[in-house]
Amino acid sequence: MMARILAAAGVLCASAAVVADQKFSTKRLSQAKKGYYEAKSSYPAFSGRGIVLALANGEIAKEARADFGRFVNEAKQEARFGRPTAAWGYEATTVVALATDSLVSVYFDRYSYSGGAHPNTFQLPLNFGLVAGKAKRLKLEDVLKPGSAGVVMSQIVRPRLNAAKGARGGDPIETIDKDLNNSFVVTRAGMTWLFPAYSVGPYAEGSYEIKVPWSDLAPHLAAGGPLSSVRR
């Protein structure tokens, strides 16, 4: 079941993803107690040099290890009370959407089950680039012209999201929580916002991926900004 759910979640950016320009090795974490829990995680370690890749390697590893550790610690605590009715499960991968010397865009894709009526999935985008010559984890404001974030989210992303929700029989939303502004990955084709289950509707609606091409974003992107090198 875990593998099937991850396979479905893994297509979030498959059609827009590209082969990474930067090579990477895959690091793996694994821990299990038969009948109680099983946890697996994998994440990339880029082999190239440079301040952006160094920052990305450190932050991606920290995020993956911290989330893995939280699940394992909770599972161990639960095991103290006896064997669960159904074994807990956790599997996470970090999918590379784009990786160059000056820009790294990935998303952390997680499946977990810790009892209850159903498992949960979650996607966390991580973007790294250069701002004023310094490497940093990018926010939406870092890649757009000043004051453009609200316009992009309300006039470009939200209408597409509501159309996708309507296709599933979901209700439209009037606003997108500002915490979700940064829930994007960058590809050669444009930007894709990833909205995990629960974030913009009930769990039954599942997660959403909203793709926006460069042609629609061009008027709002910062000139000479972090995305300049990958835009068509």
C-alpha positions as CSV (number, residue, x, y, z in Angstrom):
1,M,0.0,0.0,0.0
2,M,2.8,2.4,0.9
3,A,4.5,1.9,-2.4
4,R,1.3,2.5,-4.4
5,I,0.5,5.7,-2.6
6,L,4.1,7.0,-3.1
7,A,4.0,6.1,-6.7
8,A,0.8,8.2,-7.1
9,A,2.3,11.1,-5.2
10,G,5.5,10.9,-7.1
11,V,3.8,12.1,-10.4
12,L,3.2,15.6,-8.9
13,C,6.0,17.1,-11.1
14,A,6.8,14.2,-13.3
15,S,5.6,15.9,-16.5
16,A,7.4,19.1,-15.7
17,A,10.5,17.7,-14.1
18,V,13.8,17.6,-16.0
19,V,17.0,15.5,-15.7
20,A,19.1,17.4,-13.1
21,D,22.0,19.3,-14.5
22,Q,23.9,18.5,-11.3
23,K,24.7,14.9,-10.5
24,F,23.8,13.6,-7.1
25,S,24.1,10.5,-5.0
26,T,21.2,9.2,-3.0
27,K,21.5,8.9,0.8
28,R,19.2,6.5,2.6
29,L,17.8,6.1,6.1
30,S,16.0,3.0,7.4
31,Q,14.8,1.7,10.7
32,A,12.2,-1.0,11.6
33,K,10.8,-3.1,14.3
34,K,8.8,-6.0,12.8
35,G,5.1,-5.7,13.6
36,Y,5.5,-2.3,15.1
37,Y,6.9,0.2,12.5
38,E,8.9,0.5,9.4
39,A,10.6,3.8,8.3
40,K,12.5,4.6,5.1
41,S,13.8,7.8,3.7
42,S,16.0,8.9,0.8
43,Y,17.4,12.2,-0.3
44,P,19.9,13.6,-2.7
45,A,23.5,14.8,-2.0
46,F,24.7,16.9,-5.0
47,S,28.3,16.3,-6.0
48,G,29.0,19.8,-7.5
49,R,30.6,22.7,-5.7
50,G,29.4,26.2,-5.0
51,I,27.6,28.0,-2.2
52,V,24.0,27.2,-3.5
53,L,24.7,23.4,-3.7
54,A,26.4,23.5,-0.3
55,L,23.4,25.2,1.3
56,A,21.0,22.8,-0.5
57,N,22.8,19.7,0.6
58,G,22.9,20.8,4.2
59,E,19.3,21.9,4.4
60,I,17.8,18.9,2.5
61,A,19.7,16.5,4.7
62,K,18.6,18.3,7.8
63,E,15.0,18.3,6.8
64,A,15.0,14.6,5.8
65,R,16.8,13.5,8.9
66,A,14.6,15.6,11.2
67,D,11.4,14.3,9.8
68,F,12.6,10.7,9.8
69,G,13.7,11.1,13.4
70,R,10.4,12.5,14.5
71,F,8.5,9.6,13.1
72,V,10.8,7.0,14.5
73,N,10.8,8.6,18.0
74,E,7.0,8.6,18.0
75,A,6.8,5.0,16.8
76,K,9.2,3.9,19.6
77,Q,7.2,5.7,22.2
78,E,4.0,4.0,20.9
79,A,5.7,0.6,21.0
80,R,6.2,1.0,24.7
81,F,2.4,0.4,25.1
82,G,2.4,-2.8,23.0
83,R,2.1,-3.9,19.4
84,P,-0.3,-1.6,17.4
85,T,-3.3,-3.1,15.6
86,A,-1.6,-2.2,12.3
87,A,2.1,-1.5,12.0
88,W,3.1,2.1,11.6
89,G,4.7,3.1,8.3
90,Y,6.8,5.9,6.9
91,E,8.4,6.5,3.5
92,A,9.9,9.7,2.2
93,T,11.7,10.7,-0.9
94,T,13.1,14.0,-2.1
95,V,12.3,14.6,-5.7
96,V,14.7,16.8,-7.8
97,A,12.7,19.2,-10.0
98,L,15.7,21.2,-11.1
99,A,19.4,21.5,-10.1
100,T,22.0,23.8,-11.4
101,D,25.0,25.6,-9.9
102,S,22.9,28.6,-9.1
103,L,19.4,27.1,-8.4
104,V,18.2,23.9,-6.7
105,S,14.5,23.1,-6.5
106,V,13.3,19.9,-4.9
107,Y,10.2,18.7,-3.0
108,F,10.1,16.4,0.0
109,D,7.4,13.8,-0.6
110,R,6.2,11.9,2.5
111,Y,3.8,9.1,3.3
112,S,3.1,8.1,6.9
113,Y,0.7,6.0,8.8
114,S,0.5,6.2,12.6
115,G,-2.8,4.7,13.4
116,G,-6.2,6.2,12.7
117,A,-8.6,5.9,9.8
118,H,-6.1,6.6,6.9
119,P,-2.5,7.3,6.1
120,N,-1.3,10.9,5.4
121,T,0.8,12.3,2.6
122,F,2.6,15.6,2.6
123,Q,4.8,17.6,0.1
124,L,7.3,20.2,1.2
125,P,9.1,22.2,-1.6
126,L,12.6,23.4,-0.9
127,N,14.2,26.0,-3.2
128,F,17.7,27.5,-3.0
129,G,19.3,30.2,-5.1
130,L,21.3,33.4,-5.1
131,V,19.9,36.7,-3.8
132,A,22.3,39.7,-3.9
133,G,25.2,37.2,-4.4
134,K,24.3,35.2,-1.3
135,A,22.9,31.7,-1.2
136,K,19.6,31.3,0.6
137,R,16.5,29.3,0.8
138,L,14.1,31.1,-1.6
139,K,10.7,32.5,-0.8
140,L,8.2,33.7,-3.4
141,E,9.2,37.3,-2.7
142,D,12.8,36.6,-3.6
143,V,11.9,35.6,-7.2
144,L,9.2,38.3,-7.9
145,K,9.1,42.0,-8.3
146,P,8.4,43.8,-5.1
147,G,4.7,43.6,-4.2
148,S,3.9,41.0,-6.8
149,A,3.4,38.0,-4.6
150,G,-0.2,38.8,-3.7
151,V,-1.1,39.3,-7.4
152,V,0.5,36.1,-8.5
153,M,-1.3,34.0,-5.8
154,S,-4.7,35.7,-6.2
155,Q,-4.9,36.3,-9.9
156,I,-2.8,33.5,-11.4
157,V,-2.5,30.6,-8.9
158,R,-5.9,30.7,-7.2
159,P,-8.1,30.6,-10.4
160,R,-6.2,27.6,-11.5
161,L,-6.5,25.9,-8.1
162,N,-10.3,26.6,-8.0
163,A,-10.7,25.1,-11.5
164,A,-8.9,22.0,-10.3
165,K,-11.0,21.8,-7.2
166,G,-14.2,22.2,-9.3
167,A,-13.1,19.3,-11.5
168,R,-13.1,17.2,-8.4
169,G,-16.4,18.5,-7.1
170,G,-14.7,20.7,-4.4
171,D,-15.7,24.1,-3.3
172,P,-13.7,27.2,-4.5
173,I,-11.6,29.1,-2.0
174,E,-11.5,32.9,-1.6
175,T,-8.0,33.1,-0.4
176,I,-4.8,31.0,-0.2
177,D,-3.1,31.0,3.2
178,K,0.1,33.1,2.9
179,D,2.1,30.2,4.4
180,L,1.4,28.3,1.1
181,N,2.9,31.1,-1.1
182,N,6.3,29.4,-0.8
183,S,5.0,25.9,-1.6
184,F,6.4,25.9,-5.2
185,V,9.1,24.1,-7.2
186,V,10.8,25.5,-10.3
187,T,11.2,23.5,-13.6
188,R,12.4,24.4,-17.0
189,A,8.7,25.0,-18.0
190,G,7.7,27.3,-15.2
191,M,6.7,27.1,-11.5
192,T,4.5,24.5,-9.9
193,W,2.6,25.1,-6.6
194,L,2.1,21.9,-4.5
195,F,-0.8,22.0,-2.1
196,P,-0.9,19.0,0.3
197,A,-4.1,17.3,1.4
198,Y,-6.0,19.3,4.0
199,S,-4.2,22.6,3.0
200,V,-6.9,23.9,0.6
201,G,-9.8,21.5,1.2
202,P,-10.9,18.3,3.0
203,Y,-8.7,15.3,3.0
204,A,-10.9,13.5,0.5
205,E,-9.9,16.0,-2.2
206,G,-6.3,15.0,-1.9
207,S,-3.4,17.1,-2.9
208,Y,-3.2,19.6,-5.9
209,E,-0.4,20.6,-8.3
210,I,-0.9,23.9,-10.0
211,K,1.5,24.5,-12.9
212,V,2.1,28.0,-14.2
213,P,4.2,28.6,-17.4
214,W,6.9,31.2,-17.6
215,S,4.7,33.2,-20.2
216,D,2.1,33.9,-17.5
217,L,4.7,34.7,-14.8
218,A,7.1,36.8,-16.9
219,P,5.5,40.2,-16.0
220,H,6.0,39.6,-12.3
221,L,9.4,38.0,-12.2
222,A,12.3,40.0,-10.8
223,A,14.7,41.1,-13.5
224,G,18.0,39.5,-13.0
225,G,16.5,37.5,-10.1
226,P,17.2,33.9,-9.0
227,L,15.1,32.4,-11.8
228,S,16.7,34.3,-14.6
229,S,19.1,31.5,-15.6
230,V,16.3,28.9,-16.1
231,R,13.5,30.9,-17.8
232,R,12.9,30.2,-21.4
